[in-house]
Amino acid sequence: LTVDEMARQVRGAFFGVEALRLQRDREEVRVYARLPGDERDALTDVEKYMIRTPLGGEAPISQVASLRMGASPPTIRRQDGQRVVTVTADIHEDAISSGEANGILRDEILARLTDAHPELKYSFGGEQQQQLESLDALYRGFALAMLAMFVLLAIPLGSYGKPFIVMAVIPFGLAGVVLGHLALGIAISAASFLGFFGLAGVLVNDSLVMIDFMDQRLKEGATVKEAIVDGAKGRFRPVMLTSATTFLGFTPLILEPSIQAQFLVPFAASLGVGVMITTAILIVLVPALMAIYLRANSPRNMAVAA
């Protein structure tokens, strides 16, 4: 007697076995055969149920199986032939972030489970899956935006190298985002990357203003050294004012304690704090890169400047 055969008999007796199907108007009615109601309404009915053996005899189920109380899943879900169980939970935002909770699950709890049960496979869904899907789409859009930005910068600047100088500060913006989150004690989330994408546009504007001023000084006949120094000094005030006003504009949102605003706090931290940190890098980085570019493309001017 196998477990499968015994389970089929018990299920057929207490749940029923489909005997036939009837067509009633547009609906199909299924007819089940099972034990009468007074023989399947108590746990003792299960204990006294007679199981038919392969040799044609009968035996009480208590003699061929050990029964114990337990909970069974209301439904069994399968995907690609594998049984699937979905585990859900809500995050207590004051205690832990979703990223930290997923990290503990992946690195500790699920790691131990997969070591003990190699056949176990898992994947993150829900908010985590939605964030990953959203970030994939954002990354593709950001890459296209960077390409379009390069083309738009190359045309008015009349150079393929200067757009790289303008956009070189963007990776440092990511460092500013990370430092800003660390300073405020905020976990990086999908909203943080949205703020970084907005930050990239602000940084490009500041770099472009500085490089355009340097180009104007070169056209006026200034040496390379004079153009770079004048550009850094002349555009320092507008660049810093732009960054400061952007930071002050996002400060109320960064400091907002309400639950409704918590989703936007990482976005505000990326754009507000990130722009202040990265601007300090930009003030030094752009003139340095411009000097290297001009040294490579106009050595005579650099010799005169020296």
Disulfide bonds with the S-S distance in Angstrom:
none
